[in-house]
Amino acid sequence: MTEIYADDSRRYLLESRIATGGMGEVWRARDNLLGREVAIKLLKPEYAGDPVFRTRFEAEARHAASLHHPGIAAVFDVGEQMLHDGSVRPFLVMELVEGRPLSSLIRTDVGMRPDVVRDLLAQAGDALAAAHAAGIVHRDVKPANLLVTADRTVKITDFGIARALSSAAVTGTGAVMGTPQYLSPEQARGETATPASDVYGLGVVAYECLAGRRPFEKDTAVATALAHLNDPVPPLPDHVPADLAAVVMRALAKKPAERFPDAAAFAAALRGAPAPAGSEDATQVVPPVVVPPSSPSTQVLTGLGSAVPSAAASEPDEQEEDDERRAKPWLIALVVVLLLAAAVVVWALMSGGDETPPPDPTTPTTTSATPTPTESPTATATPTAFDLDEADYIGRDIDTVLAALRDRGLRPRSHEVRNPGDQTPDAVTAVSPTTGLQEGDTVDVAYYGPKPESTPTPEPTPDETPTSEPPSTEPTTPAASTPQTAETTDTSTTTAEPTDSPAARKDIPE
């Protein structure tokens, strides 16, 4: 059997391919110099000459190598491999994690135990907190990038699209990097990711673990990204404790300022109040979290103490007392004027025989304070909510759809997305939101831009790796944004699948 090495010095022997992703492939390998098992990540040959992919690959090495935390898969070495055609492709030597991706432990519509979710996500939060403290944002937090060992230890992998907060982005302005199902609203808009963006990703992962489904799952990547922007988060199942649900819902707030500021705060909130086993009625200490409103029209203002509502409630009574105090001097003056007028009238009657009548006194005109009847409030008709059938608009011309939505009293907002080449230009691909709409509401409409210019297909580069296809992990799909989209990678599996013996799996909860 031919031995295949990752490097020309024959130090790293490639044993078996673990997984492939959008940018590279991960192998289980043997470090002959140190006598240990490692994971080798190789950049795909077709991307070896692409400066953007090489830069991103090298950035992953720098980011991961600069982080030292037991919850982050370590990077041991970097190198380059010379191919038959003379080209060079880089590789990373990483810690081999004997475990399984969290995505393989989640069962559809079957939630995991809340205490297990607390533990796993708090560990992930601790690891990401180390990255945030070092000024690095992961930008692609998802179950496939969280590896769980047999003793339920979590390790984060795949910093391939991570970004240092102090550096410029590798991708162009407005490009969207990440997996649509776990993409934060600000990333979907093509804005700069922050630690709060990673918190949103952790919130989506926690939601999926508890509910057995993602909060937003649409037919297309564009529609899913728009749902993260506009749709309210569906409620979690009833079995989820209220304090845990509050933490998850805060992490999923649309506005970054309403979430936990970083992963450390998220992890602390998860550990704040675990309910004792078997004591649902026991007194619980709920952490001070704020559930974000499902509608932007009603908001809870933070920073206001309980004294404010009390003062507001007593304000009308104090106003009445002030009015009464101001009214008393006027009443006294009015009585004096009336008495003087009566005296003048009596004096005129008693002196009626005089030849020269006295001048007519000017009688002051008094206006009785007639209370203005209180107008009964006019009953306002409640706007009728309605839904849209997205199928009525998908595939139609963007101008036609915009006109149709305006005819229904809506305010459509169009977004051009990248055309993969097989779609009709100007054809609508997503409409969001589609439920609970009222006249005047804003609706986002995504449509395909012009087809890209065809480019000659490069000749395939010979590869030294085996041709057998391994099991692949969930691919990272490019999400839609207003200007353009960019593909992310999912070579997160530096994990080696453990043996299926009961001893290896007994501590991993389903």
C-alpha positions in Angstrom: 0.0 0.0 0.0 1.4 3.4 -1.0 2.1 5.7 1.9 0.9 9.3 1.4 2.4 12.2 3.3 1.2 15.7 3.9 4.7 17.1 3.6 7.8 16.5 1.5 9.9 15.7 4.6 7.6 12.6 5.2 6.9 13.6 8.8 3.0 13.5 8.6 1.6 10.2 7.3 -2.0 10.5 6.1 -4.0 7.6 7.4 -7.6 8.2 6.6 -9.7 11.1 5.4 -12.2 12.2 8.1 -14.2 14.7 6.2 -14.3 17.3 3.4 -15.6 20.8 3.3 -16.0 23.7 1.0 -12.3 24.9 1.3 -10.4 21.8 2.4 -10.3 18.3 3.7 -9.4 16.9 7.1 -7.3 13.7 7.5 -6.3 11.6 10.5 -2.5 11.4 10.4 0.5 10.2 12.2 3.3 12.5 13.4 6.3 10.3 12.9 8.6 12.8 14.7 6.7 13.0 17.9 4.9 9.7 17.7 1.3 11.0 18.1 -2.0 11.0 16.2 -2.9 14.4 14.8 -5.5 15.9 12.4 -4.2 17.4 9.1 -6.3 20.0 7.2 -5.3 20.4 3.6 -6.4 23.2 1.3 -8.1 21.7 -1.8 -5.8 21.7 -4.8 -8.1 23.9 -6.9 -7.9 26.7 -4.3 -4.1 26.4 -3.7 -3.4 29.2 -6.2 -6.3 31.4 -5.2 -4.9 34.3 -3.1 -8.2 34.8 -1.2 -8.5 31.2 -0.1 -4.8 31.0 0.8 -5.2 34.2 2.9 -8.2 32.8 4.6 -6.4 29.5 5.3 -3.4 31.2 6.7 -5.7 33.4 8.8 -7.2 30.3 10.4 -3.7 29.1 11.3 -2.8 32.4 12.9 -6.1 32.8 14.8 -6.2 29.3 16.1 -2.5 29.2 17.0 -2.9 32.4 19.0 -5.7 30.9 21.2 -4.8 28.7 24.2 -7.9 27.2 25.8 -8.8 23.6 26.6 -12.1 24.2 24.8 -10.4 25.2 21.5 -8.8 22.6 19.2 -5.1 23.5 19.2 -3.0 24.1 16.1 0.5 22.4 16.3 2.2 23.2 13.0 1.8 24.6 9.5 3.4 23.5 6.3 3.2 23.2 2.5 2.9 20.3 0.1 4.4 20.2 -3.3 2.1 18.8 -6.0 3.0 17.1 -9.2 2.4 20.2 -11.3 4.7 22.2 -9.2 2.0 24.1 -7.3 2.1 24.3 -3.5 -0.8 23.8 -1.2 -0.7 24.6 2.5 -1.8 22.4 5.4 -2.5 22.7 9.1 -1.5 20.2 11.8 -4.2 20.2 14.5 -5.2 18.5 17.7 -7.1 15.3 16.9 -10.3 15.3 18.9 -11.7 11.9 19.7 -15.3 12.8 19.7 -18.4 13.5 17.7 -19.8 16.8 16.3 -22.8 18.1 18.3 -24.8 18.0 15.1 -24.7 14.2 15.2 -26.2 14.2 18.8 -29.3 16.3 17.9 -32.4 14.4 16.9 -35.1 16.0 14.9 -38.0 17.3 17.1 -36.5 15.6 20.1 -35.0 18.1 22.6 -32.0 17.3 24.7 -32.2 17.5 28.5 -32.0 21.1 29.6 -29.2 20.4 32.1 -27.1 18.9 29.4 -27.7 21.8 27.1 -26.7 24.2 29.9 -23.4 22.3 30.4 -22.5 21.9 26.7 -23.3 25.5 25.7 -21.7 27.0 28.8 -18.5 25.1 27.8 -18.7 26.5 24.3 -19.3 30.0 25.7 -16.1 29.6 27.8 -14.1 28.7 24.8 -15.5 31.5 22.6 -14.9 33.9 25.5 -11.2 33.2 25.2 -11.4 34.1 21.5 -13.3 37.3 22.2 -10.8 38.3 24.9 -8.1 37.9 22.3 -10.1 40.1 19.8 -11.2 37.2 17.5 -14.7 36.5 16.4 -15.5 33.0 15.1 -18.4 34.0 12.8 -19.5 30.5 12.0 -20.8 29.0 15.3 -22.8 25.9 14.6 -23.2 22.3 16.0 -20.9 20.9 13.3 -18.1 23.1 14.7 -18.7 22.0 18.4 -17.0 18.6 19.0 -18.2 16.6 22.0 -15.9 13.9 23.5 -17.0 10.8 25.4 -16.7 12.5 28.8 -18.9 15.4 27.5 -16.1 17.9 27.0 -16.7 20.5 24.2 -14.1 21.7 21.8 -14.6 24.4 19.2 -13.0 24.0 15.8 -12.9 25.7 12.4 -11.7 29.3 12.7 -11.5 29.3 8.9 -13.6 32.5 8.5 -12.8 33.9 11.9 -11.8 37.6 11.9 -9.7 39.7 14.2 -11.6 42.7 15.3 -8.6 44.9 14.7 -8.0 43.8 11.1 -9.9 44.2 7.8 -12.1 41.5 6.5 -10.7 39.0 4.0 -13.9 39.2 2.0 -15.1 42.2 0.1 -17.4 44.8 1.5 -20.9 43.5 2.0 -20.0 39.9 1.6 -21.8 37.5 3.9 -19.7 34.8 5.6 -21.4 32.1 7.7 -24.0 29.3 7.6 -27.5 30.7 6.9 -29.2 28.7 9.6 -27.0 30.2 12.3 -26.3 33.6 10.8 -26.9 36.7 13.0 -29.1 39.5 11.5 -26.2 41.9 11.2 -24.1 39.3 9.3 -27.1 38.7 7.0 -27.0 42.4 6.2 -23.3 42.2 5.4 -22.3 44.2 8.5 -19.2 43.5 10.6 -19.5 40.6 13.0 -18.9 41.2 16.7 -18.7 39.0 19.8 -22.5 39.5 20.0 -22.8 37.8 16.6 -21.1 34.7 18.1 -23.6 34.9 21.0 -26.4 34.8 18.4 -24.9 31.7 16.9 -24.7 30.1 20.4 -28.4 31.0 20.9 -29.4 29.2 17.7 -27.4 26.1 18.7 -29.0 26.2 22.2 -32.5 26.5 20.6 -31.8 23.6 18.3 -30.6 21.4 21.1 -33.7 22.2 23.3 -36.3 22.0 20.5 -34.8 19.5 18.1 -35.1 22.0 15.3 -33.7 25.3 14.3 -35.6 28.5 14.9 -35.5 29.5 11.2 -35.4 26.9 8.4 -36.6 28.0 5.0 -36.4 26.5 1.5 -33.5 28.7 0.4 -30.5 30.3 2.0 -31.9 33.7 1.0 -35.2 33.1 2.7 -33.5 31.8 5.8 -31.3 34.8 6.1 -34.3 37.1 5.7 -36.1 35.2 8.4 -33.2 35.9 10.8 -33.7 39.6 9.9 -37.5 39.8 10.2 -39.3 36.9 11.8 -40.0 36.6 15.5 -38.3 33.6 17.2 -40.8 30.8 17.8 -41.3 29.9 21.4 -39.3 27.0 22.9 -41.1 23.8 24.0 -42.9 23.9 27.4 -40.4 21.5 29.0 -37.7 24.1 28.9 -37.3 25.9 32.2 -38.3 29.6 32.1 -35.0 31.0 33.1 -33.1 28.9 30.5 -35.6 29.9 27.8 -35.1 33.6 28.8 -31.3 33.2 28.3 -31.7 31.7 24.9 -34.3 34.2 23.8 -32.0 37.1 24.9 -29.2 35.6 22.9 -31.5 35.5 19.8 -32.4 39.2 20.0 -32.4 40.9 16.6 -30.4 43.9 17.9 -26.8 43.1 19.1 -27.2 45.6 21.9 -30.1 43.6 23.4 -28.0 40.3 23.5 -25.3 39.3 25.9 -22.3 41.4 25.0 -20.0 38.4 24.6 -19.8 34.7 25.2 -18.5 35.0 28.7 -21.7 36.8 29.8 -23.8 34.1 28.0 -22.0 31.3 29.8 -22.4 33.0 33.1 -26.1 33.4 32.5 -26.5 29.7 31.6 -24.8 28.7 34.9 -26.8 31.3 36.9 -29.7 29.2 38.0 -29.8 25.5 37.2 -33.0 23.9 38.6 -32.3 21.1 41.1 -33.2 17.7 39.6 -36.7 16.6 40.4 -37.8 19.8 42.2 -39.8 21.8 39.7 -41.7 23.5 42.4 -38.6 24.5 44.4 -37.8 28.2 44.7 -35.5 29.2 41.8 -33.1 32.1 41.5 -33.7 33.5 38.1 -30.8 35.4 36.6 -31.4 39.0 35.6 -32.1 38.6 32.0 -34.5 40.5 29.8 -36.6 38.6 27.2 -36.4 40.7 23.9 -39.8 41.7 22.6 -41.2 39.7 19.7 -42.4 42.9 18.0 -40.3 46.0 17.6 -43.3 48.2 18.3 -43.3 47.5 22.0 -40.1 47.6 24.0 -39.1 47.4 27.6 -36.8 50.2 28.5 -34.0 49.2 30.7 -32.5 51.3 33.5 -35.8 52.5 34.9 -36.4 51.8 38.6 -39.7 50.8 40.2 -40.2 54.3 41.5 -40.9 55.6 38.1 -44.2 53.9 37.5 -45.3 54.9 41.1 -44.5 58.6 40.4 -46.3 58.5 37.1 -49.4 57.0 38.7 -49.6 59.7 41.4 -49.1 62.5 39.0 -52.8 63.3 38.2 -53.7 63.6 41.9 -50.9 66.1 42.4 -52.0 68.0 39.4 -55.5 68.3 40.8 -54.2 69.7 44.1 -52.1 72.3 42.2 -55.2 73.3 40.1 -57.2 73.8 43.3 -54.5 75.9 44.9 -54.3 78.1 41.8 -58.1 78.4 41.6 -58.7 79.8 45.2 -57.4 83.3 44.6 -59.6 83.7 41.6 -62.7 82.6 43.4 -62.0 85.2 46.2 -61.6 88.0 43.6 -64.8 87.0 41.8 -66.8 87.2 45.1 -65.4 90.6 45.9 -66.3 91.9 42.4 -69.9 90.6 42.7 -70.3 92.2 46.1 -69.2 95.6 44.8 -71.6 95.3 41.9 -74.5 94.6 44.2 -73.6 97.6 46.4 -73.6 99.9 43.3 -77.0 98.6 42.3 -78.5 99.2 45.8 -77.0 102.7 45.9 -78.5 103.5 42.5 -82.0 102.5 43.6 -81.8 104.5 46.8 -80.8 107.7 45.0 -83.4 107.4 42.2 -84.9 111.0 42.9 -81.7 112.9 42.1 -81.9 115.1 39.0 -78.5 114.2 38.0 -78.3 110.4 37.8 -75.0 108.9 38.6 -73.0 107.5 35.8 -73.7 103.9 35.0 -71.2 101.8 36.6 -69.4 99.4 34.4 -70.5 96.0 35.6 -67.8 93.5 35.3 -68.7 90.6 33.0 -68.2 87.3 34.6 -68.0 84.1 32.7 -69.3 81.1 34.5 -66.9 78.3 34.3 -69.0 75.7 32.4 -67.2 72.4 32.5 -66.4 71.2 29.0 -68.1 67.8 28.5 -65.5 65.1 28.2 -65.5 63.7 24.7 -65.9 60.0 24.6 -63.0 58.4 22.8 -63.7 57.5 19.2 -63.5 53.8 18.6 -60.6 53.1 16.3 -60.9 50.2 13.9 -58.2 47.7 14.6 -56.2 47.0 11.4 -56.8 43.6 10.0 -53.8 41.3 9.8 -53.3 39.2 6.7 -50.8 36.6 5.4 -49.0 36.3 2.0 -48.5 33.1 0.1 -44.8 33.2 -0.8 -45.4 30.8 -3.6 -47.5 33.5 -5.4 -44.3 35.6 -5.8 -41.4 33.2 -6.2 -40.1 33.2 -9.7 -42.0 36.3 -10.8 -40.3 39.5 -12.1 -39.2 41.8 -9.3 -41.0 44.8 -10.6 -44.3 42.9 -10.9 -43.9 41.6 -7.3 -43.1 45.1 -6.0 -46.2 46.5 -7.6 -48.4 43.7 -6.3 -47.2 44.2 -2.8 -47.7 48.0 -3.0 -51.3 47.3 -4.1 -51.8 45.5 -0.9 -50.7 48.5 1.1 -47.3 47.1 2.0 -43.9 48.8 1.7 -41.6 46.4 -0.2 -37.8 46.6 0.0 -35.8 44.9 -2.7 -32.5 43.1 -2.2 -30.4 41.8 -5.1 -28.6 38.5 -4.5 -25.9 36.7 -6.4 -27.1 34.7 -9.4 -25.4 31.2 -9.3 -25.7 31.2 -13.1 -28.8 28.9 -13.5 -31.4 31.4 -12.4 -33.5 33.9 -14.3 -32.2 37.5 -13.7 -34.7 39.7 -11.8 -36.7 36.6 -10.6 -37.9 36.8 -7.0 -36.4 34.1 -4.8 -37.7 35.0 -1.3 -40.3 37.2 0.4 -40.2 37.9 4.2 -42.1 38.2 6.5 -45.3 36.7 5.1 -47.5 36.3 8.2 -49.3 38.7 10.5 -48.9 41.6 8.1 -50.8 44.9 8.2 -51.0 47.9 5.8 -47.8 49.9 6.0 -45.6 47.0 7.0 -42.2 46.6 5.4 -41.6 43.4 3.4 -38.1 42.3 2.2 -38.0 40.9 -1.4 -34.9 39.1 -2.6 -34.3 38.7 -6.4 -31.5 37.3 -8.5 -29.1 39.6 -10.2 -27.5 39.2 -13.6 -25.9 35.9 -14.5 -22.1 35.9 -14.0 -19.9 35.9 -16.9 -18.7 32.5 -17.9 -15.1 31.7 -17.2 -13.0 28.8 -18.6 -12.9 25.8 -16.3 -9.4 25.2 -15.1 -7.8 21.8 -15.7 -8.0 19.6 -12.6 -4.8 19.4 -10.6 -3.5 15.9 -9.8 -4.0 15.1 -6.2 -1.9 12.8 -4.1 -4.7 12.0 -1.8 -6.9 8.8 -2.0 -9.9 9.0 -4.2 -12.4 7.3 -1.9 -15.1 9.6 -0.7 -15.4 9.9 3.1 -18.4 10.9 5.1 -18.8 14.6 4.7 -20.0 17.0 7.3 -22.8 19.5 6.9 -21.6 22.0 4.2 -21.5 25.6 5.0 -23.9 27.3 2.7 -23.4 31.0 1.6 -26.2 33.2 3.0 -27.8 36.0 1.1 -27.2 39.6 1.7 -28.0 42.8 0.1 -24.8 43.3 -1.9 -23.4 39.8 -2.5 -22.7 36.5 -0.9 -19.6 34.5 -0.3 -19.1 30.8 0.5 -17.9 29.7 3.8 -16.2 26.4 4.7 -17.1 23.6 7.0 -13.9 21.7 7.5 -14.7 21.7 11.2 -14.1 18.1 11.8 -10.7 17.7 13.4 -12.6 15.0 15.1 -12.0 11.3 14.9 -15.1 9.1 15.3 -14.7 7.2 18.5 -15.4 3.5 18.8 -19.0 2.5 19.1 -18.5 0.6 22.4 -20.8 1.4 25.3 -17.8 2.6 27.3 -17.1 5.3 24.7 -20.6 6.5 24.4 -22.3 6.1 27.8 -21.7 9.6 28.9 -22.9 11.4 25.8 -26.6 12.2 26.2 -29.0 12.0 23.4 
